[in-house]
């Protein structure tokens, strides 16, 4: 488990990095705590984007970090609400108007 830190009034996990497999291939999320709720530096191929975390919560088995995937329309056709769940059963979930997708780290 990633040790929690406080850089804001919100408890956040420490920095971590994970790679997931999505519809356009692998992408890497690097979480960085900050003065708000934290953010992900996202690398998809040679493109890098920042996703700001809007909801940062501890769960019974780890952490839930959520926000909007701003900047993904060109690659994924739209921007989505994301939720990265890590701890036991790491996964990334994306939704848009009731449609959902779940990505997992490669085996």
N, C-alpha and C positions, 0 to 999 in steps of 0.2 A: 504494500500500500504506500502511496505517496504521502509524505509527511505534510500536514497542513501548515500554512503560513498566513500571516496577516500583513498585507500592505495597504489594506483599506479597512473599513468597518465590517467587511464581509470576509469570513474565513474562506480561504481558497487552498486548493492542493498546491504542492510545490511544482516546479516546472517538470514536464514530461513530454515525451514524443512517442507517437504511435503511427503506424502505416495501416491503412485500410484498402480494401479492394472495392472500387466503385464501378459504375456503368461505363466509364471511359478509361478504366485501368486504375493502377494504384495512385493513392494520394497520401501525403504525410501531414499530420497535424502536430504542431509543437505548441503546447500550452505554456503561456507565460503569465504569472500573476501580475497584477498591476493595481493602480489606485482605484479602479472600479471593481468589476467582477472577474477580470482577467481577459485574455484574448488568445486566439489561436493564430499562429503563423501557418498558413496553408500552402503546401507546394503540390501542384498538379502538373506533371511534366516540367516544362521550363517556366511555368507561370506561378507567381507567388501572390497571395491575397491575405488580408487580415480579416478574420471573423471575430467580432467583439462578443464576449459572453454577456448575456443579459440576465441569466439565472444561474447561480452557482449554489448547489445544495449538496450536503452530505446525504447519503442514503444508508440503508442498513448494511450494504456490502461495499461501499466506496463513495463515488461522487457522480453527480449529474450536472453537466454543463450545457446550457442551451442558449440559442440566439439565432440570428438570421445569417444565411450564407451569402451575404452581399458580394457581388462580383462574379457569380457563377453562371449567369445567363448565357454567356458565350459558349461555355463548355457543357452545362447540364440543361440548357433550355429555359431555365428560370432560377430564381432565388427561392430558397426553402427555409423553413424553420428547422434547425438541427438540435439534436440532443445527443451528446456524447456521454455514454454511461461507461464508467470503468471501475474496476475492482473485480469482483467476480462476474464473469460473463461480459467482457468488454465488447462494446458495439457502438455504432453511430447510426442514429435514426433520423430520417428526413421526412418532412410532411409539407404538403401544400394543399389547402382546401380539402382535407380529408383523405388525400392520396398519400400513401406512405411507402418508404423504402428503408431497409436496414442493411448496413454494410458491416463487415466483420474483418478483423485482421486476417491476412493470408495464413493458411495452416503452416 
